[in-house]
Amino acid sequence: MRAMLLMPLLLSLMACNTTRPFFYAVVEPEPVAAPQPEYRAPSNSYRAHYTHKALDDYANQIAMELMRNLGSLSKGETLAVASFVELDNSLNTTSVLGNQVAEKLIAQMQSYGITLVDYKATGDITVTAQGDLVFSRQLEDLASKQHIDYVLAGTLSRHHRGVDVSSRIISMQDRSVVSSASNFIPGFVVASLRPKLAH
């Protein structure tokens, strides 16, 4: 009698077990952190061998710093740009770099509205087989007197990484320095300025 009473209960339990889905718990292993490389302090021995910057960009930096320190010149005051010289005992040795820095600064300073004087212009055009010339470094070809209020000049100090460039604008009236700048040109930029042999 008891068995007959328990039979319906067992059948209902079996029916429930056949219709209920089974769930399985999947335990994923924890990710293992990759070993971190040992920290090394950055080396200061890196030297670049190429840059998109040209000498014009460094001349622009020099001009910007000079103008920031100068303020402004009075209307009608003139500026001449001299070759930059090597920082040695004589202070009269120039180079390809010294001449090119000066030439590029002429254009850079004029872009700020300054009146520049090119004292190497002879005032005449000399026609030769090689070309028509207006510049000279011979004193007899140049005007004995030229109205120049200020001169932009500078020195070059060379070392293994490049060249330190010290620039200044000097009053021709009392020799006072009215503006100055200090810049650096990398060695590989300087090396690219070496004149190539003519073929």
BAVO-415879 format. One record per residue: residue number from 1; x, y, z of N, C-alpha, C, O in turn. Coordinates in steps of 0.02 Angstrom, whole numbers, plus 32768, in hexadecimal, padded with zeros to 4 digits. Layout:
<drenfis>
DRENFI  nr n_east n_north n_up ca_east ca_north ca_up c_east c_north c_up o_east o_north o_up
DRENFI NUM      X       Y    Z       X        Y     Z      X       Y    Z      X       Y    Z
...
</drenfis>
This chain:
<drenfis>
DRENFI  nr n_east n_north n_up ca_east ca_north ca_up c_east c_north c_up o_east o_north o_up
DRENFI   1   802A    7FC4 8000    8000     8000  8000   802B    803E 8000   801E    806F 7FDD
DRENFI   2   8062    803B 802B    808F     8075  802E   80B3    807E 7FEC   80C0    80B5 7FD5
DRENFI   3   80C3    8044 7FCB    80E6     8048  7F8B   80BA    8068 7F56   80D3    808D 7F2C
DRENFI   4   807A    805A 7F58    804D     8077  7F27   8046    80C2 7F32   803B    80E8 7F02
DRENFI   5   804B    80D8 7F70    8046     8120  7F7E   8085    8144 7F68   8080    817E 7F53
DRENFI   6   80BF    8125 7F6D    80FE     8145  7F5B   810B    8146 7F10   8133    816D 7EF7
DRENFI   7   80E8    811A 7EEB    80F6     8114  7EA4   80E8    8155 7E7E   8112    816B 7E57
DRENFI   8   80AE    8175 7E88    80A2     81B5  7E63   80D5    81EA 7E73   80E8    8211 7E47
DRENFI   9   80EC    81EC 7EB1    811F     821E  7EC5   8160    8212 7EA1   8180    8241 7E8A
DRENFI  10   8174    81D3 7E9B    81B3     81C3  7E78   81AD    81D4 7E2E   81DD    81ED 7E10
DRENFI  11   8172    81C6 7E11    816A     81D5  7DCA   816D    8220 7DBB   8189    8236 7D89
DRENFI  12   814F    8247 7DE9    8152     8291  7DDF   8198    82AC 7DE6   81AC    82DA 7DC2
DRENFI  13   81BE    828E 7E15    8204     82A4  7E1D   822D    8294 7DE0   8258    82BB 7DCB
DRENFI  14   8221    8259 7DC3    8246     8245  7D88   8235    8272 7D4D   8260    8284 7D24
DRENFI  15   81F4    8284 7D49    81E0     82B1  7D12   8201    82F5 7D18   8215    8313 7CE6
DRENFI  16   8206    830C 7D55    8228     834E  7D60   8271    834A 7D4D   828B    8379 7D2F
DRENFI  17   8292    8315 7D5D    82DA     830E  7D4F   82E7    8309 7D05   831D    831D 7CEE
DRENFI  18   82B8    82EF 7CDE    82C3     82E8  7C96   82B8    8328 7C70   82D3    8332 7C3A
DRENFI  19   8290    8355 7C8D    8281     8394  7C6A   82AE    83CD 7C80   82B4    83FD 7C5B
DRENFI  20   82D0    83CA 7CBA    82FB     8400  7CD2   833F    83FB 7CB1   835D    83C6 7CB1
DRENFI  21   8356    8432 7C96    8399     842F  7C77   83CF    842C 7CAD   83C5    8440 7CE6
DRENFI  22   8408    8413 7C97    8441     840F  7CC4   8471    8448 7CB5   847D    8458 7C7A
DRENFI  23   848B    8466 7CE8    84BB     849D  7CE0   84FF    8486 7CF8   8506    8468 7D2D
DRENFI  24   8532    8497 7CCF    8576     8485  7CE1   859E    84C6 7CED   859A    84F4 7CC4
DRENFI  25   85C2    84CA 7D22    85ED     8504  7D31   8632    84F9 7D13   8654    84C8 7D23
DRENFI  26   8646    8528 7CE6    8688     8523  7CC7   86B6    8555 7CE9   86A9    8591 7CE7
DRENFI  27   86EA    853E 7D05    871A     8568  7D29   8756    8573 7CFC   877B    8544 7CED
DRENFI  28   875F    85B1 7CE6    8799     85C1  7CBB   87D5    85D1 7CE7   87CF    85F0 7D1B
DRENFI  29   8810    85BB 7CD0    884C     85CA  7CF7   885C    8615 7CF5   8851    8635 7CC2
DRENFI  30   8876    862F 7D2B    8888     8676  7D2D   88C3    8683 7CFF   88F3    865C 7CFC
DRENFI  31   88BF    86BC 7CD9    88F7     86CB  7CAA   8938    86D7 7CD1   8939    86F6 7D06
DRENFI  32   896D    86BD 7CB4    89AF     86C6  7CD2   89CF    8704 7CB5   89D6    870A 7C79
DRENFI  33   89E2    8732 7CE0    8A00     8771  7CC9   8A44    8763 7CA9   8A6C    873C 7CC2
DRENFI  34   8A4F    8786 7C6F    8A90     877E  7C4D   8AC7    879D 7C76   8ABC    87D1 7C97
DRENFI  35   8B01    8780 7C76    8B38     879D  7C9E   8B4B    87E2 7C84   8B53    87EB 7C47
DRENFI  36   8B52    8811 7CB0    8B64     8856  7C9E   8BAF    885B 7C93   8BD7    8842 7CBB
DRENFI  37   8BC3    887E 7C5C    8C0C     8886  7C52   8C2B    88B2 7C88   8C0A    88DD 7CA4
DRENFI  38   8C69    88A5 7C94    8C8C     88CB  7CC7   8C95    8913 7CB1   8CA9    8920 7C78
DRENFI  39   8C87    8943 7CDD    8C8C     898A  7CCC   8CD4    899E 7CC1   8D01    898B 7CE7
DRENFI  40   8CDF    89C4 7C8D    8D22     89DE  7C7E   8D1C    8A29 7C74   8CF0    8A41 7C51
DRENFI  41   8D48    8A4E 7C92    8D48     8A97  7C8C   8D58    8AA9 7C44   8D81    8A88 7C24
DRENFI  42   8D37    8ADF 7C28    8D44     8AF3  7BE3   8D8D    8B08 7BDA   8DAB    8B27 7C05
DRENFI  43   8DA7    8AF7 7BA0    8DEC     8B08  7B91   8DF0    8B4D 7B71   8DC4    8B5F 7B4A
DRENFI  44   8E22    8B73 7B83    8E2C     8BB6  7B67   8E5D    8BB5 7B2D   8E72    8BEA 7B15
DRENFI  45   8E6F    8B7A 7B16    8EA1     8B75  7AE1   8E81    8B74 7A9C   8EA4    8B6E 7A6A
DRENFI  46   8E3D    8B79 7A98    8E1C     8B77  7A56   8E2E    8BB4 7A2D   8E2E    8BED 7A47
DRENFI  47   8E3D    8BA8 79EE    8E4C     8BDF  79C1   8E25    8BD4 7980   8E2F    8BA2 795E
DRENFI  48   8DFA    8C03 796F    8DD4     8BFD  7930   8E01    8C0B 78F5   8E31    8C31 78FA
DRENFI  49   8DF1    8BEC 78BD    8E19     8BF6  7880   8DF0    8C14 7848   8E08    8C1D 7811
DRENFI  50   8DB1    8C23 7857    8D87     8C42  7824   8D51    8C6C 7847   8D38    8C59 787B
DRENFI  51   8D40    8CA3 782A    8D09     8CCB  7843   8CE9    8CF0 7808   8D0B    8CFF 77D7
DRENFI  52   8CA9    8CFE 780E    8C87     8D23  77D9   8C98    8D6D 77DD   8C89    8D93 77AF
DRENFI  53   8CB8    8D83 7814    8CC9     8DC9  781C   8D08    8DDA 77F5   8D38    8DB5 77F4
DRENFI  54   8D06    8E13 77D4    8D3F     8E2B  77AE   8D5D    8E68 77D1   8D43    8E7E 7805
DRENFI  55   8D93    8E83 77B5    8DB4     8EBC  77D4   8D85    8EF8 77D8   8D8A    8F21 7806
DRENFI  56   8D56    8EFE 77A9    8D26     8F35  77AB   8CFD    8F34 77EB   8CED    8F68 7807
DRENFI  57   8CEC    8EF7 7803    8CC4     8EF2  7840   8CEB    8F0A 787D   8CCF    8F2A 78A9
DRENFI  58   8D2C    8EFB 787E    8D55     8F12  78B7   8D61    8F5E 78B2   8D63    8F7F 78E6
DRENFI  59   8D68    8F78 7875    8D6E     8FC1  786D   8D2E    8FE3 7883   8D30    901A 78A0
DRENFI  60   8CF5    8FC3 7877    8CB5     8FDF  788D   8CB1    8FE1 78D9   8C98    9012 78F5
DRENFI  61   8CCA    8FAD 78FA    8CCB     8FAC  7943   8CF6    8FE4 795F   8CE4    9004 7990
DRENFI  62   8D30    8FEF 793F    8D5D     9025  7955   8D3A    9068 794E   8D3C    9091 797C
DRENFI  63   8D1B    9074 7914    8CF9     90B4  7909   8CC0    90BF 793A   8CB8    90F6 7954
DRENFI  64   8C99    908B 7948    8C61     9091  7977   8C7A    90A4 79BC   8C5C    90CF 79DD
DRENFI  65   8CAF    9084 79D3    8CC9     9094  7A16   8CE6    90DA 7A18   8CDD    90FE 7A4A
DRENFI  66   8D09    90EE 79E4    8D25     9132  79E2   8CEE    9167 79E3   8CF3    9198 7A07
DRENFI  67   8CB9    915C 79BC    8C83     918C  79BA   8C5C    918E 79FB   8C44    91C3 7A10
DRENFI  68   8C55    9155 7A1C    8C32     9153  7A5C   8C58    917C 7A90   8C39    919D 7ABA
DRENFI  69   8C99    917A 7A8E    8CC2     919F  7ABF   8CCD    91E7 7AAA   8CDB    9212 7AD4
DRENFI  70   8CC6    91F4 7A6A    8CD3     9238  7A51   8C98    9267 7A5B   8CA2    92A2 7A6B
DRENFI  71   8C5C    924F 7A51    8C23     927C  7A53   8C17    9297 7A0D   8BF8    9275 79E4
DRENFI  72   8C2F    92D3 79FF    8C27     92F0  79BC   8C5B    9326 79B2   8C74    9344 79E1
DRENFI  73   8C6B    9331 7972    8C98     9367  795F   8C6F    93A4 794B   8C36    939E 7936
DRENFI  74   8C8D    93DD 7953    8C6B     941A  793F   8C65    941D 78F3   8C8E    9400 78D0
DRENFI  75   8C33    943F 78DB    8C28     9444  7893   8C64    9466 7872   8C7B    949B 7889
DRENFI  76   8C7E    9448 783D    8CB7     9464  781A   8CFA    9448 7830   8D2C    9451 780E
DRENFI  77   8CFC    9427 786A    8D3B     9409  7880   8D4B    93CA 7857   8D1E    93A4 7846
DRENFI  78   8D8A    93C1 7848    8D9F     938B  781A   8DC9    9357 783E   8DE8    9363 7872
DRENFI  79   8DC8    931C 7821    8DED     92E2  783D   8E16    92C2 7806   8DFD    92B9 77CE
DRENFI  80   8E53    92B0 7816    8E7E     9289  77E9   8E8D    9246 780B   8E91    9242 7848
DRENFI  81   8E97    9212 77E3    8EA5     91CF  77FD   8EEB    91BC 77E8   8EFB    91BA 77AC
DRENFI  82   8F16    91AC 7819    8F5B     9199  780B   8F63    914D 780E   8F39    912A 782B
DRENFI  83   8F98    9134 77F1    8FA6     90EC  77F4   8FB2    90D7 783C   8FD1    90FC 7863
DRENFI  84   8F9A    909D 784E    8FA7     9082  7891   8FED    9063 7891   9001    9042 7861
DRENFI  85   9011    906F 78C6    9058     905A  78C9   9062    9023 78FD   9039    901A 792A
DRENFI  86   9099    8FFF 78F5    90AB     8FCB  7925   90C0    8FEC 7967   90E0    9020 7968
DRENFI  87   90AC    8FCB 799F    90BD     8FE6  79E0   9104    8FD0 79F2   910F    8F9D 7A13
DRENFI  88   9135    8FF7 79DA    917B     8FE9  79E7   919E    9029 79FE   917C    905B 7A0C
DRENFI  89   91DF    9028 7A02    9204     9062  7A1A   9201    909D 79EA   9207    90D7 7A00
DRENFI  90   91F9    908F 79A9    91FB     90C6  7979   91B7    90E5 796C   91B2    9121 795F
DRENFI  91   9181    90BD 7971    913D     90D4  7962   9136    90F1 791C   910C    911C 7910
DRENFI  92   915F    90D9 78ED    9159     90F0  78A8   915C    90B6 7877   916A    90C0 783B
DRENFI  93   914E    9079 788E    914C     903F  7863   9104    902A 7857   90E0    9019 7886
DRENFI  94   90F0    902C 7818    90AC     9018  7808   90AD    8FD5 77E2   90E3    8FB7 77DA
DRENFI  95   9073    8FBD 77CC    906E     8F7C  77AD   9030    8F7A 7781   900B    8FAC 777C
DRENFI  96   9024    8F41 7761    8FE7     8F39  7739   8FAA    8F43 7765   8F7A    8F64 7752
DRENFI  97   8FAB    8F25 77A1    8F73     8F2C  77CF   8F6A    8F75 77E4   8F32    8F8E 77E3
DRENFI  98   8FA0    8F97 77F5    8F9B     8FDD  780B   8F7F    900A 77D6   8F58    9038 77E5
DRENFI  99   8F92    8FFE 7797    8F78     9028  7760   8F2F    9017 7750   8F08    9044 7742
DRENFI 100   8F1E    8FD7 7752    8ED9     8FC4  7741   8EA8    8FDA 7777   8E70    8FEE 7768
DRENFI 101   8EBC    8FD6 77B7    8E91     8FEF  77ED   8E82    9039 77E2   8E49    904F 77E9
DRENFI 102   8EB6    905F 77D1    8EAD     90A7  77C6   8E7E    90B4 778B   8E52    90DF 778F
DRENFI 103   8E88    9090 7754    8E5E     909A  7719   8E14    908A 7728   8DE8    90AF 7712
DRENFI 104   8E08    9055 774D    8DC3     9042  775B   8DA3    9072 778E   8D66    907C 778C
DRENFI 105   8DCB    908E 77BA    8DB0     90BE  77EA   8D9B    90FF 77C8   8D70    9123 77E2
DRENFI 106   8DB8    910F 778F    8DA3     914B  776B   8D59    9146 7758   8D33    9175 7763
DRENFI 107   8D46    910C 773D    8D00     9102  772A   8CD3    90FD 7768   8C9C    9118 7768
DRENFI 108   8CEB    90DB 779C    8CC2     90D3  77D7   8CB5    9115 77FA   8C7C    9122 780F
DRENFI 109   8CE8    9140 7801    8CDF     917F  7824   8CB4    91AF 77FB   8C8E    91D6 7817
DRENFI 110   8CBA    91AC 77B9    8C91     91D9  7790   8C47    91C6 7794   8C1B    91F1 778C
DRENFI 111   8C38    9186 77A1    8BF3     9171  77A8   8BD1    9192 77E4   8B93    9193 77E8
DRENFI 112   8BF8    91AD 7812    8BDC     91D1  784C   8BD4    921C 783E   8BC3    9242 786B
DRENFI 113   8BE1    9231 7800    8BD7     9276  77EE   8C14    92A3 77FC   8C0E    92E0 77FA
DRENFI 114   8C4E    9285 7809    8C8A     92AD  7818   8CAB    92C1 77D6   8CAE    9299 77A7
DRENFI 115   8CC4    92FE 77D3    8CE8     9316  7798   8D30    92FD 779C   8D55    930F 77CA
DRENFI 116   8D45    92D6 776B    8D88     92BA  776A   8DB4    92DC 7737   8D9D    92F2 7702
DRENFI 117   8DF3    92E0 7747    8E26     92FC  771A   8E55    92C4 7705   8E72    92A3 7730
DRENFI 118   8E5D    92B9 76C4    8E8E     9289  76AC   8ECD    92AF 7698   8ED3    92C9 7661
DRENFI 119   8EFC    92B1 76C6    8F38     92DA  76BC   8F67    92BB 7689   8F98    92DA 7675
DRENFI 120   8F5A    927D 7673    8F85     925D  7640   8F6F    926F 75F9   8F91    925D 75C9
DRENFI 121   8F38    9294 75F3    8F22     92AA  75B0   8F4E    92E3 7599   8F5A    9313 75BE
DRENFI 122   8F66    92DF 755C    8F96     9310  7542   8F73    934F 7528   8F92    9384 7524
DRENFI 123   8F34    934A 7517    8F12     9383  74F7   8F18    9381 74AB   8EFA    93AB 7489
DRENFI 124   8F3D    9351 7491    8F45     9349  7449   8F3A    92FF 7437   8F3E    92D3 7462
DRENFI 125   8F2D    92F3 73F8    8F27     92AF  73DF   8F64    92A1 73B3   8F70    92C3 7381
DRENFI 126   8F8B    9270 73C7    8FC7     925D  73A2   8FB6    9220 7377   8FA6    91EB 7392
DRENFI 127   8FBB    9228 7336    8FAA     91F2  7308   8FEA    91CB 72F8   901B    91E7 72E1
DRENFI 128   8FE7    9189 7306    9020     915E  72F8   9009    9121 72D0   8FCD    9117 72C6
DRENFI 129   9038    90F9 72BA    9028     90BC  7295   9005    9089 72C2   8FDE    9060 72AA
DRENFI 130   9012    908D 7303    8FF3     905D  7332   8FAE    9074 7349   8F87    904B 7362
DRENFI 131   8F9F    90B4 7342    8F5E     90CD  7358   8F61    9117 7366   8F96    9137 7360
DRENFI 132   8F29    9133 737A    8F24     917B  7388   8F24    9184 73D4   8EFA    9168 73F7
DRENFI 133   8F54    91AB 73EC    8F63     91AD  7434   8F53    91F2 7451   8F60    9225 7433
DRENFI 134   8F37    91F1 748E    8F2A     9230  74B2   8F49    922E 74F8   8F49    9261 751A
DRENFI 135   8F64    91F5 750D    8F82     91EF  7550   8FCD    91ED 754B   8FEA    91D8 7519
DRENFI 136   8FED    9202 7581    9036     91FF  7584   904C    9200 75CE   902A    921B 75F9
DRENFI 137   9086    91E1 75DA    90A5     91E5  761C   90E5    920E 761A   910C    9210 764A
DRENFI 138   90F0    9230 75E3    912A     925C  75DC   9117    92A2 75F4   90E7    92C0 75DC
DRENFI 139   913E    92BB 7623    912D     92FD  7641   912A    9334 760C   9101    9362 7612
DRENFI 140   9155    9330 75DA    9157     9365  75A8   9117    9366 757D   9108    9399 755D
DRENFI 141   90F2    932F 757C    90B5     932C  7555   9078    9344 757C   9042    934E 755F
DRENFI 142   907F    934D 75BD    9046     935D  75E7   9045    93A7 75FA   9078    93C9 75F8
DRENFI 143   900B    93BE 760D    9004     9404  7622   902C    940F 7662   902A    93E6 7690
DRENFI 144   904F    9446 7666    9079     9454  76A1   904F    9464 76DE   9064    9458 7716
DRENFI 145   9013    947E 76D3    8FE7     948F  770B   8FA1    9472 76FC   8F85    947D 76C6
DRENFI 146   8F86    944F 772D    8F43     9433  7726   8F1E    9440 7767   8F3A    943A 779E
DRENFI 147   8EDE    9451 7761    8EB7     9460  779C   8E9C    941F 77BA   8E6D    9401 77A0
DRENFI 148   8EBB    9409 77F0    8EA7     93CC  7813   8E9F    93DC 785D   8ECE    93F2 787D
DRENFI 149   8E63    93D1 7877    8E56     93DF  78BE   8E66    93A4 78EB   8E7F    93AC 7923
DRENFI 150   8E58    9368 78D2    8E64     932B  78FA   8E83    92F6 78CD   8E79    92F6 7891
DRENFI 151   8EA7    92C9 78EC    8EC4     9290  78C8   8EB3    9250 78EE   8EB7    924D 792B
DRENFI 152   8E9F    921D 78C9    8E91     91DB  78E5   8ECE    91B0 78D8   8EE1    91A5 789E
DRENFI 153   8EEC    9197 790C    8F28     916E  7906   8F24    9134 7938   8EF6    9132 7961
DRENFI 154   8F54    9106 7934    8F52     90CE  7963   8F90    90A3 795F   8FBB    90AC 7934
DRENFI 155   8F94    9074 798D    8FCD     9046  7990   8FB4    8FFE 798D   8F7B    8FEF 799D
DRENFI 156   8FE1    8FD1 7977    8FD3     8F8A  7970   9003    8F64 799D   9040    8F6C 7999
DRENFI 157   8FE8    8F3A 79C8    9011     8F11  79F5   9002    8EC7 79E5   8FCB    8EAF 79F1
DRENFI 158   9033    8EA4 79CB    902A     8E5F  79B3   903C    8E2C 79E9   906B    8E36 7A0F
DRENFI 159   9014    8DF6 79EB    9025     8DBD  7A16   900B    8D7E 79F5   8FF2    8D82 79BC
DRENFI 160   9010    8D44 7A15    9002     8D04  79F4   8FB9    8CFC 79E0   8FAB    8CD4 79B3
DRENFI 161   8F8B    8D20 79FE    8F44     8D19  79EF   8F2C    8D4A 79B9   8EF9    8D3E 7999
DRENFI 162   8F50    8D80 79B0    8F3B     8DB2  7980   8F5B    8DF5 798D   8F96    8DF8 79A1
DRENFI 163   8F36    8E2B 7983    8F51     8E6F  7989   8F22    8E99 79B3   8EE6    8E9E 79A5
DRENFI 164   8F3E    8EB8 79E7    8F19     8EEA  7A0D   8F20    8F2E 79EA   8F57    8F44 79DB
DRENFI 165   8EE8    8F4E 79DE    8EE7     8F8E  79BA   8ED1    8FC5 79EA   8E9A    8FC3 7A06
DRENFI 166   8EFD    8FF5 79F5    8EED     902F  7A1F   8EE6    906C 79F2   8F15    907F 79CF
DRENFI 167   8EAB    908A 79F2    8E9C     90C3  79C6   8E8F    9101 79F0   8E79    90FC 7A29
DRENFI 168   8E9C    913B 79D2    8E8E     917A  79F5   8E83    91B2 79C3   8EA0    91B1 798C
DRENFI 169   8E5A    91E2 79D5    8E51     921F  79AE   8E73    9257 79D4   8E63    9264 7A0E
DRENFI 170   8EA1    9278 79B3    8ECC     92AA  79D3   8EBF    92EF 79B6   8EBA    92F7 7979
DRENFI 171   8EB9    9320 79E1    8EB1     9365  79CB   8EF4    937E 79B1   8F27    9378 79D4
DRENFI 172   8EF5    939A 7975    8F33     93B5  7959   8F45    93F8 7978   8F7C    9411 796E
DRENFI 173   8F16    9416 799C    8F23     9457  79BA   8F4C    9451 79FA   8F7C    9476 7A04
DRENFI 174   8F38    9423 7A26    8F5B     941D  7A66   8F73    93D6 7A76   8F8A    93C8 7AAD
DRENFI 175   8F6C    93A7 7A44    8F83     9362  7A4B   8F5B    933A 7A80   8F71    9305 7A95
DRENFI 176   8F23    9353 7A94    8EFA     932F  7AC5   8ED4    92F6 7AA3   8EC0    92FB 7A69
DRENFI 177   8ECC    92BF 7AC8    8EA6     9286  7AAF   8E5D    9290 7ABF   8E4A    9292 7AFA
DRENFI 178   8E33    9297 7A8C    8DEC     92A5  7A97   8DC2    9266 7A95   8D88    9267 7AA9
DRENFI 179   8DDF    922F 7A7D    8DBB     91EF  7A7D   8DEE    91B7 7A74   8E23    91C1 7A56
DRENFI 180   8DDE    917C 7A8F    8E0B     9143  7A88   8DE2    9102 7A87   8DA8    9101 7A9C
DRENFI 181   8E00    90CD 7A6D    8DDF     908D  7A69   8E13    9056 7A6A   8E4D    9060 7A56
DRENFI 182   8DFF    901C 7A83    8E2B     8FE2  7A85   8E05    8FA6 7A69   8DCF    8F96 7A80
DRENFI 183   8E22    8F85 7A36    8E01     8F4E  7A15   8E34    8F16 7A07   8E70    8F1F 7A0F
DRENFI 184   8E19    8EDD 79F0    8E43     8EA3  79E2   8E30    8E86 799F   8DF5    8E7F 798F
DRENFI 185   8E63    8E75 7976    8E59     8E55  7935   8E7B    8E10 7938   8EB7    8E0D 7945
DRENFI 186   8E55    8DDA 792C    8E73     8D97  792F   8EAB    8D8D 78FD   8EAD    8DAD 78C9
DRENFI 187   8ED9    8D60 790F    8F14     8D54  78E5   8F03    8D3B 78A0   8F25    8D4E 7870
DRENFI 188   8ED0    8D0F 7898    8EC1     8CF4  7856   8EA3    8D29 7828   8EA8    8D24 77EB
DRENFI 189   8E83    8D5D 7845    8E6B     8D95  781C   8EA6    8DBE 7803   8EA7    8DD3 77C9
DRENFI 190   8ED7    8DC8 782E    8F13     8DED  781B   8F39    8DC7 77E5   8F51    8DE4 77B4
DRENFI 191   8F3E    8D84 77ED    8F63     8D5B  77BC   8F43    8D5E 7777   8F66    8D59 7745
DRENFI 192   8F01    8D67 7774    8EE0     8D69  7733   8EEF    8DA9 770D   8EDE    8DAE 76D2
DRENFI 193   8F0D    8DDB 772E    8F1C     8E1B  770E   8F60    8E1C 76EC   8F70    8E4C 76C9
DRENFI 194   8F87    8DE7 76F5    8FCA     8DE6  76D6   8FC5    8DEC 768B   8F9F    8DC6 766C
DRENFI 195   8FEB    8E19 766D    8FE6     8E22  7624   8FFC    8DE3 7600   902F    8DC5 7611
DRENFI 196   8FD6    8DD0 75CD    8FE6     8D96  75A4   9017    8DA9 756E   9016    8DE0 7553
DRENFI 197   9042    8D7A 755D    9073     8D86  7528   904F    8D8A 74E5   9022    8D63 74D6
DRENFI 198   9063    8DBB 74BD    9045     8DC3  747A   905A    8D89 744D   9093    8D73 7450
DRENFI 199   902C    8D71 7423    903B     8D3A  73F6   9055    8D56 73B4   9064    8D30 7386
</drenfis>
